[in-house]
């Protein structure tokens, strides 16, 4: 339920008697719940905490029939192991790595919970991933570390991404549809982010729309070049050459009739295309002329600005995401 949204009390087409009957049924169902019979913290009553900041211990209360009950009355107490601070309401502060046993109680119910503190100071990883639709999956490489920079091997993680653009199988990511999305992996209070672009395979970038990415494969012998005309800006472009997986050298890239900035992350050029602009991939004749250099010219046309004073801008097709910066050891 959305916050600040109150459920409607009446439904169209129902009489007051029907609504009263439904209300009575709800009261009866609520009355069918029995007293607390079980306390369950997690799988095998073992909880892994990777947070550095104080965090509430999870606890689920059930009656004998398995109905979920409020957990407001559960009390916690440290009993053995590493002296980890825990309040009587179950707020844990993992100041150091170690294991402890906690006693959780609700009236006569008592259960033992194993707490495994593995505080994570940072999650190294993230960056940029570029796919052409149909490419094989890639691994998301990341490393949670503690305050001393040591690897933390016991952790629980959450992940957030747009499943219409990519899919995840474990920590392997695969393109599903053209578009851009961020992939966030959360561990404790920290996270790593990947900025993912999925391009459509094409033979030209003619007619490219704002918010669209097109990828044109090229194979160039020594002295050859391939030119792709770019529609004039606005909006701006991101242009790069993606290497083939089975090649050692990729074609060089030049942008003609455009104002460009070269950047390393994301790798490539950010360009404002003037009339007659083009992206050119080339293989210098004097460098390994007997080899064939292959790669993919990847062009992403950015979103239209919110207001354009000097020129009209075509309609955009997708939302623009901020570009993250990778964190490395």
Secondary structure per residue as TSV (DSSP state, phi and psi in degrees):
chain	resnum	aa	ss	phi	psi
A	1	X	-	360.0	135.7
A	2	X	-	-67.7	145.4
A	3	X	T	-64.4	148.0
A	4	X	T	65.8	12.5
A	5	X	-	-104.8	122.1
A	6	X	-	-96.1	136.3
A	7	X	-	-66.0	147.0
A	8	X	-	-70.8	139.2
A	9	X	S	-86.5	-26.2
A	10	X	-	-123.5	145.3
A	11	X	-	-110.8	138.4
A	12	X	T	-62.8	135.5
A	13	X	T	90.1	-2.2
A	14	X	-	-104.7	142.0
A	15	X	-	-81.4	165.8
A	16	X	H	-65.0	-30.9
A	17	X	H	-67.1	-41.6
A	18	X	H	-61.9	-43.4
A	19	X	H	-65.5	-37.3
A	20	X	H	-65.4	-39.8
A	21	X	H	-63.4	-41.1
A	22	X	H	-63.2	-40.1
A	23	X	H	-64.6	-40.6
A	24	X	H	-63.0	-40.9
A	25	X	H	-61.5	-40.3
A	26	X	H	-64.7	-40.4
A	27	X	H	-62.9	-41.2
A	28	X	H	-64.0	-43.8
A	29	X	H	-60.9	-43.8
A	30	X	H	-63.0	-37.2
A	31	X	H	-70.7	-20.6
A	32	X	T	-73.0	-15.4
A	33	X	-	-71.0	132.0
A	34	X	-	-90.4	-174.5
A	35	X	S	-72.0	162.5
A	36	X	E	-56.2	134.1
A	37	X	E	-126.9	-22.5
A	38	X	E	-143.5	144.4
A	39	X	E	-119.0	125.0
A	40	X	E	-130.5	123.3
A	41	X	-	-89.1	-47.6
A	42	X	S	-168.7	-166.9
A	43	X	G	-63.2	126.0
A	44	X	G	56.2	25.1
A	45	X	G	51.9	40.2
A	46	X	E	-121.4	128.2
A	47	X	E	-120.4	126.2
A	48	X	E	-99.2	125.4
A	49	X	E	-116.9	120.2
A	50	X	-	-106.5	0.5
A	51	X	-	-74.4	145.3
A	52	X	S	-89.5	-36.2
A	53	X	S	-78.9	159.4
A	54	X	-	-57.9	141.3
A	55	X	E	-141.7	146.9
A	56	X	E	-78.9	129.6
A	57	X	-	-67.1	136.9
A	58	X	-	-76.7	145.0
A	59	X	-	-156.8	130.8
A	60	X	E	-114.7	135.1
A	61	X	E	-113.8	130.5
A	62	X	E	-129.5	152.9
A	63	X	E	-89.5	-176.7
A	64	X	T	-64.5	-25.3
A	65	X	T	-89.9	0.1
A	66	X	-	91.3	7.5
A	67	X	-	-72.9	140.7
A	68	X	E	-78.1	132.8
A	69	X	E	-118.2	161.6
A	70	X	-	-61.2	145.4
A	71	X	-	-105.7	17.2
A	72	X	T	-67.3	-23.0
A	73	X	T	-96.3	3.6
A	74	X	-	-71.7	134.9
A	75	X	E	-119.1	147.8
A	76	X	E	-122.3	152.2
A	77	X	E	-152.6	134.2
A	78	X	E	-70.3	137.4
A	79	X	E	-122.4	-35.5
A	80	X	E	-162.0	170.7
A	81	X	E	90.5	-157.8
A	82	X	S	-60.9	131.6
A	83	X	-	-70.4	84.4
A	84	X	-	-97.0	127.3
A	85	X	E	-62.2	129.5
A	86	X	E	-145.3	131.8
A	87	X	-	-81.6	167.7
A	88	X	T	-68.4	-16.3
A	89	X	T	-95.7	2.8
A	90	X	-	93.2	21.5
A	91	X	E	-86.4	117.7
A	92	X	E	-106.7	140.4
A	93	X	E	-122.4	108.1
A	94	X	-	-88.3	90.1
A	95	X	-	-80.8	-18.8
A	96	X	S	-153.6	162.7
A	97	X	-	-75.2	142.2
A	98	X	E	161.4	169.8
A	99	X	E	-115.0	145.7
A	100	X	E	-145.0	159.2
A	101	X	E	-111.4	130.3
A	102	X	E	-114.5	149.3
A	103	X	E	-103.9	120.4
A	104	X	E	-109.5	133.9
A	105	X	E	-140.7	148.7
A	106	X	E	-143.1	99.6
A	107	X	T	62.1	-126.8
A	108	X	T	-79.2	-11.5
A	109	X	E	-78.7	134.1
A	110	X	E	-138.3	137.3
A	111	X	E	-142.4	152.9
A	112	X	E	-99.2	134.1
A	113	X	E	-120.5	130.0
A	114	X	E	-90.6	121.0
A	115	X	E	-104.6	123.1
A	116	X	E	-113.0	102.4
A	117	X	E	-84.7	121.2
A	118	X	-	-137.3	74.4
A	119	X	-	-62.8	133.9
A	120	X	-	-109.6	120.5
A	121	X	S	-84.0	-33.9
A	122	X	E	-155.9	155.7
A	123	X	E	-116.2	107.4
A	124	X	E	-80.2	138.9
A	125	X	E	139.1	-161.6
A	126	X	-	83.3	179.3
A	127	X	E	137.2	-140.6
A	128	X	E	-124.1	137.4
A	129	X	E	-127.7	134.9
A	130	X	E	-124.0	128.7
A	131	X	E	-120.5	146.7
A	132	X	E	-101.7	131.8
A	133	X	T	-51.1	124.2
A	134	X	T	106.8	-11.0
A	135	X	-	-63.9	154.6
A	136	X	-	-68.2	161.0
A	137	X	-	-67.4	160.2
A	138	X	E	-125.0	157.5
A	139	X	E	-86.7	139.7
A	140	X	-	-87.6	109.5
A	141	X	-	-95.9	126.0
A	142	X	E	-152.2	161.8
A	143	X	E	-146.0	109.6
A	144	X	E	-74.1	136.5
A	145	X	E	-131.9	156.3
A	146	X	-	-90.2	-171.1
A	147	X	T	-66.5	-20.6
A	148	X	T	-94.4	3.7
A	149	X	S	83.6	7.8
A	150	X	-	-83.1	147.3
A	151	X	B	-67.2	137.8
A	152	X	-	-104.4	116.7
A	153	X	-	-96.7	-19.1
A	154	X	S	-106.0	112.0
A	155	X	-	-155.9	160.2
A	156	X	-	-116.1	142.3
A	157	X	-	-131.7	148.3
A	158	X	E	-115.3	155.3
A	159	X	E	-137.2	143.9
A	160	X	E	-135.0	128.0
A	161	X	-	-164.3	169.3
A	162	X	-	-92.9	107.0
A	163	X	T	-72.6	-7.9
A	164	X	T	-80.0	-18.4
A	165	X	T	-102.4	-41.7
A	166	X	E	-134.7	162.5
A	167	X	E	-124.8	152.8
A	168	X	E	-122.0	132.8
A	169	X	E	-123.7	99.0
A	170	X	T	67.3	-123.6
A	171	X	T	-108.7	22.2
A	172	X	E	-102.6	129.0
A	173	X	E	-110.6	139.3
A	174	X	E	-136.1	142.5
A	175	X	E	-70.9	139.4
A	176	X	-	-115.7	-37.0
A	177	X	S	-155.7	156.3
A	178	X	S	-61.3	144.0
A	179	X	E	148.8	-174.6
A	180	X	E	-128.5	144.7
A	181	X	E	-155.5	159.7
A	182	X	E	-101.8	142.1
A	183	X	E	-116.2	117.5
A	184	X	E	-113.5	130.0
A	185	X	E	-112.2	121.4
A	186	X	E	-105.8	130.3
A	187	X	E	-134.9	117.1
A	188	X	T	61.6	-128.1
A	189	X	T	-93.4	0.0
A	190	X	E	-114.2	168.3
A	191	X	E	-156.9	163.7
A	192	X	E	-126.4	145.4
A	193	X	E	-127.4	139.1
A	194	X	E	-114.3	137.7
A	195	X	E	-101.8	114.8
A	196	X	E	-112.3	128.7
A	197	X	E	-118.0	131.7
A	198	X	E	-117.3	115.1
A	199	X	E	-94.4	152.8
A	200	X	E	-90.2	138.4
A	201	X	E	-74.7	136.9
A	202	X	E	-151.0	169.7
A	203	X	S	-101.3	-14.2
A	204	X	-	-156.1	163.7
A	205	X	-	-105.1	12.1
A	206	X	T	-63.2	130.5
A	207	X	T	82.0	11.6
A	208	X	-	-60.1	136.9
A	209	X	-	-101.6	155.4
A	210	X	B	-57.8	136.6
A	211	X	T	83.0	7.5
A	212	X	-	-114.6	144.4
A	213	X	E	-120.5	129.7
A	214	X	E	-122.0	143.3
A	215	X	E	-125.7	122.9
A	216	X	E	-115.2	114.2
A	217	X	E	-72.5	144.5
A	218	X	E	-136.5	147.3
A	219	X	E	-133.2	120.1
A	220	X	E	-128.6	126.0
A	221	X	-	-81.4	171.5
A	222	X	T	-56.3	127.3
A	223	X	T	89.7	-6.0
A	224	X	-	-90.0	159.7
A	225	X	E	-148.0	159.6
A	226	X	E	-136.5	126.0
A	227	X	E	-113.1	134.1
A	228	X	E	-119.8	110.9
A	229	X	E	-62.3	139.1
A	230	X	-	-111.5	127.8
A	231	X	-	-57.8	145.1
A	232	X	-	-63.5	147.2
A	233	X	-	-78.2	162.5
A	234	X	S	-78.9	163.2
A	235	X	S	-83.4	-178.1
A	236	X	-	-80.1	174.0
A	237	X	E	-125.8	153.7
A	238	X	E	-115.6	124.8
A	239	X	E	-129.7	134.6
A	240	X	E	-153.4	172.5
A	241	X	E	-115.3	122.4
A	242	X	E	-90.7	132.6
A	243	X	E	-76.0	149.0
A	244	X	-	-74.0	152.8
A	245	X	T	-71.8	-20.1
A	246	X	T	-111.3	24.0
A	247	X	-	-125.5	150.2
A	248	X	S	-93.9	-26.7
A	249	X	-	-128.1	143.4
A	250	X	-	-116.8	154.8
A	251	X	-	-59.1	149.1
A	252	X	E	-75.0	161.3
A	253	X	E	-127.1	136.8
A	254	X	E	-136.9	145.7
A	255	X	E	-116.6	124.4
A	256	X	E	-106.9	141.8
A	257	X	E	55.9	50.6
A	258	X	E	-153.4	149.6
A	259	X	E	-93.5	113.5
A	260	X	E	-126.2	152.2
A	261	X	E	-119.4	130.6
A	262	X	E	-86.8	132.5
A	263	X	E	-138.9	156.2
A	264	X	E	-95.1	-23.1
A	265	X	T	-144.3	110.1
A	266	X	T	-69.3	150.5
A	267	X	E	-67.8	133.7
A	268	X	E	134.3	-153.0
A	269	X	E	-123.8	141.8
A	270	X	E	-106.3	121.5
A	271	X	E	-132.1	144.1
A	272	X	E	-105.4	111.2
A	273	X	E	-82.1	128.5
A	274	X	E	-88.4	166.3
A	275	X	E	-55.2	133.0
A	276	X	E	85.6	10.6
A	277	X	E	-70.0	155.1
A	278	X	E	-156.7	152.6
A	279	X	E	-101.9	127.8
A	280	X	E	-120.9	123.2
A	281	X	E	-101.0	136.1
A	282	X	E	-146.2	155.8
A	283	X	-	-118.1	106.1
A	284	X	-	-55.8	134.3
A	285	X	T	-62.4	-32.0
A	286	X	T	-86.1	-0.4
A	287	X	S	-113.8	110.5
A	288	X	S	47.6	58.5
A	289	X	T	-63.8	-22.7
A	290	X	T	-83.6	-9.7
A	291	X	S	-90.3	155.7
A	292	X	-	-105.0	120.1
A	293	X	E	-92.8	132.1
A	294	X	E	-130.2	150.9
A	295	X	E	-177.0	-166.3
A	296	X	E	-134.6	124.1
A	297	X	E	-78.5	114.9
A	298	X	E	-107.0	119.8
A	299	X	E	-121.4	124.4
A	300	X	E	-117.1	121.3
A	301	X	E	-89.2	121.0
A	302	X	-	-71.0	174.6
A	303	X	-	-69.4	154.9
A	304	X	-	-67.8	142.4
A	305	X	-	-64.2	157.8
A	306	X	S	-64.2	-29.8
A	307	X	-	-143.8	135.4
A	308	X	-	-123.6	117.9
A	309	X	S	-87.8	-27.5
A	310	X	S	-109.7	-20.0
A	311	X	S	-152.7	154.7
A	312	X	-	-79.0	158.8
A	313	X	-	-131.1	134.5
A	314	X	-	-63.1	164.7
A	315	X	-	-68.4	138.7
A	316	X	B	-81.1	161.5
A	317	X	-	-118.9	-16.3
A	318	X	S	-155.3	164.4
A	319	X	-	-80.3	145.9
A	320	X	-	-91.3	137.5
A	321	X	-	-111.1	150.0
A	322	X	-	-68.2	147.8
A	323	X	-	-89.3	121.7
A	324	X	-	-81.5	170.0
A	325	X	-	-117.5	130.6
A	326	X	-	-70.2	149.6
A	327	X	B	-111.1	124.1
A	328	X	-	-124.8	158.0
A	329	X	-	-60.5	360.0
